[in-house]
Amino acid sequence: RGNYLADVIAVIGSLDFVFGESDR
């Protein structure tokens, strides 16, 4: 796969959402 950057952004975005919700 050469489009790994999109997957990385999606994972980071989901993790940021989860951690952001749990952190507050």
C-alpha positions as CSV (number, residue, x, y, z in Angstrom):
1,R,0.0,0.0,0.0
2,G,1.3,3.4,-0.9
3,N,-1.6,5.4,0.6
4,Y,-0.6,4.7,4.2
5,L,-0.6,8.4,5.1
6,A,-4.4,8.6,4.8
7,D,-4.6,5.6,7.2
8,V,-2.2,7.3,9.6
9,I,-4.2,10.5,9.7
10,A,-7.4,8.5,10.2
11,V,-5.9,6.6,13.1
12,I,-4.4,9.8,14.7
13,G,-7.7,11.5,14.3
14,S,-9.6,8.7,15.9
15,L,-7.1,8.4,18.8
16,D,-7.2,12.2,19.3
17,F,-11.0,12.0,19.5
18,V,-11.0,9.2,22.0
19,F,-8.3,10.7,24.2
20,G,-9.8,14.1,23.9
21,E,-13.2,12.8,25.1
22,S,-11.7,10.7,27.9
23,D,-9.3,13.5,29.0
24,R,-12.1,16.0,29.6
